[in-house]
Amino acid sequence: MITATFRGTGQLNGPININKTIEIDDVTAKNLGGQNRDDVKRAILSVHFPGVKINPRQIGVEIKRGHSKKEDYNDLTGFLKSNSPKKTFSFTNILTWIIFFPIKLAWWILKSIWHNNHMDGKWR
């Protein structure tokens, strides 16, 4: 998917702000950067802004190539594909877990004892 964002001003009983993003095909994207870019800008914007006088030299075009949200979905299940890499178990991950799990477990036990014995500012 290629998107083109047109920004600038036109004239129709006063200045008209032009800020329009549309999806375009490859040929149109090449023509927007080619020799006849002024004619292509004028043709596209005359469809979206009828009656507005446009000077194509005052209109900037930003072309972005990307993918659509439809491509993010898995075809069979309809769920979004995750872009994050899968985490693998490594020696350092296992070692870190072995070291910090007893500390975390002790913290949970102390916290639950404190919470059970100390309620409303009074000791049970």
C-alpha positions as a Markdown table, in Angstrom:
| # | Residue | x | y | z |
|---|---|---|---|---|
| 1 | Met | 0.0 | 0.0 | 0.0 |
| 2 | Ile | 1.3 | 3.4 | -0.9 |
| 3 | Thr | -0.2 | 6.5 | 0.7 |
| 4 | Ala | 0.2 | 10.1 | -0.6 |
| 5 | Thr | -0.4 | 13.1 | 1.6 |
| 6 | Phe | -1.1 | 16.4 | -0.1 |
| 7 | Arg | -0.6 | 19.6 | 1.9 |
| 8 | Gly | -0.9 | 23.2 | 0.7 |
| 9 | Thr | -3.5 | 25.8 | -0.1 |
| 10 | Gly | -6.0 | 26.4 | -2.9 |
| 11 | Gln | -8.3 | 29.2 | -3.8 |
| 12 | Leu | -12.1 | 29.3 | -3.8 |
| 13 | Asn | -13.7 | 32.4 | -2.4 |
| 14 | Gly | -10.8 | 32.6 | 0.0 |
| 15 | Pro | -8.0 | 30.3 | 0.9 |
| 16 | Ile | -8.8 | 26.6 | 1.2 |
| 17 | Asn | -6.5 | 24.3 | 3.3 |
| 18 | Ile | -5.6 | 21.1 | 1.5 |
| 19 | Asn | -4.5 | 18.3 | 3.8 |
| 20 | Lys | -5.6 | 15.0 | 2.1 |
| 21 | Thr | -4.2 | 11.5 | 2.5 |
| 22 | Ile | -5.1 | 8.9 | -0.1 |
| 23 | Glu | -4.0 | 5.4 | -1.2 |
| 24 | Ile | -2.4 | 5.3 | -4.7 |
| 25 | Asp | -1.0 | 2.6 | -6.9 |
| 26 | Asp | 2.6 | 2.2 | -8.1 |
| 27 | Val | 2.2 | 4.0 | -11.4 |
| 28 | Thr | 0.6 | 7.1 | -9.8 |
| 29 | Ala | 3.3 | 7.2 | -7.2 |
| 30 | Lys | 6.0 | 7.2 | -10.0 |
| 31 | Asn | 4.1 | 9.9 | -11.9 |
| 32 | Leu | 3.9 | 12.1 | -8.8 |
| 33 | Gly | 7.7 | 12.1 | -8.7 |
| 34 | Gly | 8.1 | 12.2 | -12.5 |
| 35 | Gln | 8.1 | 14.9 | -15.2 |
| 36 | Asn | 4.3 | 15.4 | -15.3 |
| 37 | Arg | 3.9 | 15.7 | -11.5 |
| 38 | Asp | 2.1 | 19.0 | -11.7 |
| 39 | Asp | -0.6 | 17.6 | -14.0 |
| 40 | Val | -1.0 | 14.5 | -11.8 |
| 41 | Lys | -1.4 | 16.7 | -8.7 |
| 42 | Arg | -3.9 | 18.8 | -10.4 |
| 43 | Ala | -5.9 | 15.8 | -11.6 |
| 44 | Ile | -6.0 | 14.1 | -8.2 |
| 45 | Leu | -6.9 | 17.2 | -6.3 |
| 46 | Ser | -9.6 | 18.3 | -8.7 |
| 47 | Val | -11.4 | 15.1 | -7.9 |
| 48 | His | -11.1 | 15.6 | -4.1 |
| 49 | Phe | -11.5 | 19.4 | -4.1 |
| 50 | Pro | -13.9 | 20.3 | -7.0 |
| 51 | Gly | -13.9 | 24.0 | -8.1 |
| 52 | Val | -10.8 | 24.9 | -6.1 |
| 53 | Lys | -8.1 | 26.6 | -8.1 |
| 54 | Ile | -4.9 | 24.9 | -7.4 |
| 55 | Asn | -1.3 | 25.9 | -8.1 |
| 56 | Pro | 0.5 | 22.5 | -8.1 |
| 57 | Arg | 3.8 | 24.3 | -7.2 |
| 58 | Gln | 2.2 | 25.3 | -3.8 |
| 59 | Ile | 1.1 | 21.7 | -3.0 |
| 60 | Gly | 3.6 | 19.4 | -1.3 |
| 61 | Val | 3.3 | 15.6 | -1.6 |
| 62 | Glu | 4.6 | 13.1 | 0.9 |
| 63 | Ile | 4.7 | 9.5 | -0.4 |
| 64 | Lys | 4.9 | 6.6 | 2.1 |
| 65 | Arg | 5.2 | 3.0 | 1.2 |
| 66 | Gly | 3.9 | 0.6 | 3.9 |
| 67 | His | 1.6 | -2.2 | 4.5 |
| 68 | Ser | -2.1 | -2.2 | 5.2 |
| 69 | Lys | -3.7 | -3.4 | 8.4 |
| 70 | Lys | -5.3 | -6.3 | 6.4 |
| 71 | Glu | -1.8 | -7.8 | 5.9 |
| 72 | Asp | -1.3 | -8.0 | 9.6 |
| 73 | Tyr | -4.1 | -10.5 | 10.0 |
| 74 | Asn | -3.4 | -14.2 | 9.7 |
| 75 | Asp | -5.5 | -15.6 | 6.8 |
| 76 | Leu | -6.6 | -18.8 | 8.6 |
| 77 | Thr | -7.5 | -17.6 | 12.1 |
| 78 | Gly | -8.1 | -13.9 | 11.7 |
| 79 | Phe | -5.8 | -13.1 | 14.7 |
| 80 | Leu | -3.2 | -10.4 | 14.5 |
| 81 | Lys | 0.3 | -11.6 | 13.8 |
| 82 | Ser | 2.8 | -10.6 | 16.5 |
| 83 | Asn | 5.8 | -8.6 | 15.3 |
| 84 | Ser | 7.8 | -9.3 | 18.4 |
| 85 | Pro | 10.3 | -12.0 | 18.2 |
| 86 | Lys | 9.7 | -15.2 | 20.2 |
| 87 | Lys | 11.6 | -15.3 | 23.5 |
| 88 | Thr | 13.8 | -18.3 | 24.0 |
| 89 | Phe | 15.1 | -19.8 | 27.2 |
| 90 | Ser | 18.7 | -19.1 | 27.7 |
| 91 | Phe | 21.1 | -19.9 | 30.5 |
| 92 | Thr | 21.1 | -16.4 | 31.8 |
| 93 | Asn | 17.2 | -16.3 | 31.8 |
| 94 | Ile | 17.1 | -19.5 | 33.8 |
| 95 | Leu | 19.9 | -18.4 | 36.2 |
| 96 | Thr | 18.2 | -15.1 | 36.8 |
| 97 | Trp | 14.9 | -16.8 | 37.6 |
| 98 | Ile | 16.6 | -19.2 | 40.0 |
| 99 | Ile | 18.3 | -16.4 | 41.9 |
| 100 | Phe | 15.3 | -13.9 | 42.1 |
| 101 | Phe | 12.4 | -16.3 | 42.6 |
| 102 | Pro | 13.2 | -17.1 | 46.2 |
| 103 | Ile | 13.6 | -13.4 | 47.0 |
| 104 | Lys | 10.2 | -12.7 | 45.4 |
| 105 | Leu | 8.6 | -15.6 | 47.2 |
| 106 | Ala | 9.9 | -14.3 | 50.5 |
| 107 | Trp | 8.6 | -10.8 | 49.7 |
| 108 | Trp | 5.1 | -12.2 | 49.0 |
| 109 | Ile | 5.0 | -14.1 | 52.2 |
| 110 | Leu | 6.2 | -11.2 | 54.3 |
| 111 | Lys | 3.7 | -8.9 | 52.6 |
| 112 | Ser | 0.8 | -11.3 | 53.2 |
| 113 | Ile | 1.8 | -11.7 | 56.9 |
| 114 | Trp | 2.0 | -7.9 | 57.4 |
| 115 | His | -1.4 | -7.4 | 55.6 |
| 116 | Asn | -3.1 | -10.1 | 57.7 |
| 117 | Asn | -1.7 | -8.9 | 61.1 |
| 118 | His | -2.0 | -5.2 | 60.5 |
| 119 | Met | -5.5 | -3.9 | 59.6 |
| 120 | Asp | -7.0 | -0.5 | 60.3 |
| 121 | Gly | -3.8 | 0.5 | 62.2 |
| 122 | Lys | -4.3 | -2.1 | 64.9 |
| 123 | Trp | -2.4 | -5.4 | 65.5 |
| 124 | Arg | -4.6 | -8.5 | 65.8 |
